[in-house]
Amino acid sequence: MTIFYILIGFIIGGLVIAMGGGGAAYYLGIMTAVAGIAPASAATTSLYTALPSLIIGAYSHYRTGNMRIHYANQLLITAVPATVVGSLISPYIPSSLYTWLIFIIFLILGIQVLMRAFKKKAPTEKINKKEAYVYGTVSGLMVGVAGLSGGGAFVAGLLLMGLTMPEAAATSSYALIVTSIVGLLMHITEQGNIAWKVGTLMLVGAIVGAWLMPHFLARFDKEKLTKVMSPIMGVLMIFMGTYMLLAFYHIL
């Protein structure tokens, strides 16, 4: 199983960093379904696994010149407080309410990304701060309440704010480092143990994948890559929201 966990980490680390995510939800699924780790420990371990690859991936993205730090900083203004608040209120939020909220948010963001993918928008350096605050809040709550990385909301928001897919992925990876650190600290404080063996094996693979993928993406034209990956991101958002809802009601 050692090679299996390293390989899974490599695949998740590479593909997720390409889409601007952190991968915590995927690591969480593997740890609970395959490794048999308790949910509370798996949530903490998934953030531990995702964080180093995020740092490596963000550095690789930075070297490609795609990172827009000023966009990420605007998102973090609300994302960090939302992560803390989400962690504190999570015990009092019914699972059904949270699931429906995530479904609605992902559905709206996914549709907006799909619509924007087929419209031409001139690049701009002017940031819509209200949009940034909304997307930052949504992502922070996802990290705090459920232990997810929140990358989907970050990337969708950045795409809707006018960034190309490579820029959105790079910028999201930077913002996710901050929210993942906050989320990990909150989860360690509240839920405790990390499954070190499984987490570290997947971490090693994820680091390699996260290091290689940004360099691979840099070989492609930004606009062409955005035309291909933006619709995929939109469909993925809708799929993830729908999957969470159906899984909650045991339809899947």
C-alpha positions as CSV (number, residue, x, y, z in Angstrom):
1,M,0.0,0.0,0.0
2,T,3.0,2.3,0.4
3,I,3.4,2.8,-3.4
4,F,-0.4,3.1,-3.8
5,Y,-0.6,6.0,-1.3
6,I,2.5,7.8,-2.9
7,L,1.0,7.4,-6.3
8,I,-2.4,8.7,-5.2
9,G,-0.7,11.6,-3.6
10,F,1.2,12.3,-6.8
11,I,-2.0,12.2,-9.0
12,I,-4.0,14.4,-6.6
13,G,-1.2,16.8,-5.9
14,G,-0.5,17.4,-9.6
15,L,-4.1,17.6,-10.9
16,V,-5.5,19.6,-8.1
17,I,-2.7,22.2,-8.2
18,A,-3.4,22.6,-11.9
19,M,-7.0,23.5,-11.1
20,G,-6.0,25.8,-8.3
21,G,-7.3,23.6,-5.5
22,G,-5.8,22.2,-2.3
23,G,-7.0,18.6,-2.6
24,A,-8.1,18.3,1.0
25,A,-11.5,16.8,0.0
26,Y,-9.8,14.2,-2.1
27,Y,-7.3,13.2,0.5
28,L,-10.1,13.1,3.0
29,G,-12.1,10.6,0.8
30,I,-9.1,8.3,0.4
31,M,-8.2,8.3,4.1
32,T,-11.7,7.5,5.2
33,A,-12.8,5.1,2.4
34,V,-9.4,3.3,1.8
35,A,-7.2,3.7,4.8
36,G,-10.1,3.4,7.3
37,I,-9.1,6.5,9.3
38,A,-11.7,8.1,11.6
39,P,-13.4,11.2,10.0
40,A,-12.1,13.6,12.7
41,S,-8.5,12.4,12.3
42,A,-8.8,12.2,8.5
43,A,-10.0,15.9,8.3
44,T,-6.9,17.0,10.2
45,T,-4.6,14.7,8.3
46,S,-6.0,15.8,4.9
47,L,-5.0,19.4,5.7
48,Y,-1.6,18.3,6.9
49,T,-1.1,16.4,3.6
50,A,-2.3,19.2,1.4
51,L,-0.3,22.0,2.9
52,P,3.3,21.1,1.9
53,S,2.3,20.4,-1.7
54,L,0.4,23.7,-1.8
55,I,3.5,25.6,-0.7
56,I,5.7,23.8,-3.4
57,G,3.0,24.3,-6.0
58,A,2.6,27.9,-5.2
59,Y,6.3,28.5,-5.5
60,S,6.4,26.7,-8.9
61,H,3.4,28.8,-10.0
62,Y,5.1,32.0,-8.8
63,R,8.2,31.2,-10.9
64,T,6.0,30.9,-14.0
65,G,4.9,34.6,-13.5
66,N,1.2,33.7,-13.3
67,M,0.6,34.6,-9.6
68,R,-1.5,37.8,-8.9
69,I,-0.8,38.3,-5.2
70,H,-2.8,41.5,-4.9
71,Y,-5.9,39.5,-5.9
72,A,-5.2,36.8,-3.4
73,N,-4.7,39.4,-0.6
74,Q,-8.1,40.8,-1.3
75,L,-9.7,37.4,-1.0
76,L,-7.8,36.7,2.3
77,I,-9.2,39.8,3.9
78,T,-12.5,37.9,4.5
79,A,-11.3,34.3,4.0
80,V,-9.1,34.2,7.1
81,P,-11.8,35.5,9.5
82,A,-14.4,33.3,7.9
83,T,-12.2,30.2,8.4
84,V,-11.9,31.0,12.1
85,V,-15.7,31.8,12.5
86,G,-16.6,28.6,10.5
87,S,-14.5,26.5,12.8
88,L,-16.2,27.9,15.9
89,I,-19.7,27.6,14.6
90,S,-19.4,24.3,12.8
91,P,-20.7,22.2,15.8
92,Y,-23.9,24.2,15.7
93,I,-24.7,24.0,12.0
94,P,-26.9,21.1,10.8
95,S,-25.3,19.0,8.2
96,S,-28.3,19.2,5.9
97,L,-28.2,23.0,6.0
98,Y,-24.5,23.1,5.2
99,T,-24.9,20.6,2.4
100,W,-27.7,22.6,0.7
101,L,-25.7,25.8,1.0
102,I,-22.7,24.3,-0.6
103,F,-24.8,22.8,-3.4
104,I,-26.4,26.2,-4.1
105,I,-23.1,28.1,-4.0
106,F,-21.3,25.6,-6.3
107,L,-24.3,25.5,-8.7
108,I,-24.3,29.3,-9.0
109,L,-20.5,29.6,-9.3
110,G,-20.4,26.7,-11.8
111,I,-23.1,28.3,-14.0
112,Q,-21.4,31.7,-13.9
113,V,-18.0,30.2,-14.8
114,L,-19.5,28.4,-17.8
115,M,-21.2,31.5,-19.0
116,R,-18.0,33.6,-18.6
117,A,-16.0,30.9,-20.4
118,F,-17.9,31.6,-23.6
119,K,-17.7,35.4,-23.3
120,K,-14.6,37.5,-24.1
121,K,-13.5,39.8,-21.3
122,A,-10.6,42.2,-21.5
123,P,-7.9,41.7,-18.9
124,T,-7.9,44.2,-16.1
125,E,-5.8,45.0,-13.1
126,K,-8.8,46.7,-11.3
127,I,-10.1,44.4,-8.6
128,N,-13.8,44.3,-7.7
129,K,-13.4,44.3,-3.9
130,K,-17.0,43.3,-3.2
131,E,-16.6,40.2,-5.3
132,A,-13.3,39.3,-3.7
133,Y,-14.8,39.6,-0.2
134,V,-17.8,37.4,-1.1
135,Y,-15.6,34.6,-2.7
136,G,-13.1,34.9,0.2
137,T,-15.9,34.4,2.7
138,V,-17.4,31.4,0.9
139,S,-14.0,29.7,0.7
140,G,-13.1,30.5,4.3
141,L,-16.4,29.0,5.6
142,M,-15.7,25.8,3.6
143,V,-12.4,25.4,5.3
144,G,-13.6,26.2,8.7
145,V,-16.9,24.4,8.7
146,A,-16.0,21.2,6.8
147,G,-12.2,20.9,6.7
148,L,-12.3,21.3,2.9
149,S,-9.5,23.4,1.2
150,G,-12.0,25.8,-0.4
151,G,-10.0,26.0,-3.6
152,G,-13.1,25.7,-5.8
153,A,-14.6,28.9,-4.6
154,F,-11.3,30.7,-4.9
155,V,-10.7,29.6,-8.5
156,A,-14.2,30.2,-9.6
157,G,-14.2,33.7,-8.0
158,L,-10.8,34.6,-9.7
159,L,-12.0,33.4,-13.1
160,L,-15.2,35.5,-12.7
161,M,-12.9,38.5,-11.7
162,G,-11.2,38.2,-15.1
163,L,-8.1,36.1,-14.5
164,T,-7.0,33.4,-16.9
165,M,-7.1,29.8,-15.7
166,P,-3.3,29.6,-15.1
167,E,-3.4,32.9,-13.2
168,A,-6.4,31.8,-11.2
169,A,-4.8,28.5,-10.3
170,A,-1.5,30.2,-9.3
171,T,-3.2,32.9,-7.3
172,S,-5.5,30.4,-5.5
173,S,-2.6,28.3,-4.4
174,Y,-1.1,31.2,-2.6
175,A,-4.4,32.1,-0.8
176,L,-5.0,28.5,0.1
177,I,-1.7,28.3,1.9
178,V,-2.9,30.8,4.4
179,T,-6.4,29.4,4.9
180,S,-5.0,25.8,5.1
181,I,-2.6,26.8,7.9
182,V,-5.4,28.5,9.8
183,G,-7.7,25.6,9.2
184,L,-5.1,23.0,10.2
185,L,-4.4,24.8,13.5
186,M,-8.1,25.0,14.3
187,H,-8.6,21.3,13.5
188,I,-5.6,20.2,15.6
189,T,-6.9,22.3,18.5
190,E,-10.4,20.9,18.3
191,Q,-10.0,17.4,16.8
192,G,-6.5,16.3,17.5
193,N,-4.6,13.4,16.0
194,I,-2.9,13.2,12.6
195,A,-2.5,9.8,10.9
196,W,1.2,10.3,10.3
197,K,2.1,7.2,8.2
198,V,-0.7,7.5,5.5
199,G,-0.6,11.3,5.6
200,T,3.2,11.5,5.0
201,L,3.2,8.9,2.2
202,M,0.5,10.8,0.3
203,L,2.3,14.1,1.2
204,V,5.5,12.9,-0.5
205,G,3.7,12.0,-3.8
206,A,1.7,15.2,-3.7
207,I,4.9,17.4,-3.4
208,V,6.4,15.8,-6.5
209,G,3.1,16.2,-8.5
210,A,2.6,19.8,-7.3
211,W,6.2,20.7,-8.3
212,L,6.0,19.3,-11.8
213,M,2.5,20.4,-12.9
214,P,3.0,24.2,-13.0
215,H,6.1,23.8,-15.1
216,F,4.1,21.5,-17.5
217,L,1.3,24.0,-17.7
218,A,3.7,26.9,-18.4
219,R,4.4,25.3,-21.8
220,F,0.9,26.1,-23.0
221,D,-0.7,29.4,-24.2
222,K,-2.6,31.0,-21.3
223,E,-5.7,32.0,-23.4
224,K,-5.9,28.6,-25.1
225,L,-5.5,26.8,-21.7
226,T,-8.2,29.0,-20.2
227,K,-10.7,28.2,-23.0
228,V,-10.2,24.5,-22.3
229,M,-10.0,24.4,-18.5
230,S,-12.6,27.1,-17.6
231,P,-15.5,25.1,-18.9
232,I,-14.1,22.0,-17.1
233,M,-13.9,24.0,-13.9
234,G,-17.5,25.1,-14.3
235,V,-18.8,21.6,-14.9
236,L,-16.6,20.3,-12.0
237,M,-18.1,22.9,-9.6
238,I,-21.7,21.8,-10.5
239,F,-20.7,18.1,-10.3
240,M,-19.1,18.5,-6.9
241,G,-22.1,20.3,-5.5
242,T,-24.5,17.8,-6.9
243,Y,-22.4,14.9,-5.7
244,M,-22.3,16.2,-2.1
245,L,-26.0,16.7,-2.1
246,L,-26.8,13.2,-3.5
247,A,-24.3,11.5,-1.2
248,F,-25.7,13.2,1.9
249,Y,-29.1,11.7,1.1
250,H,-27.5,8.3,0.3
251,I,-28.7,8.4,-3.3
252,L,-25.2,7.5,-4.5
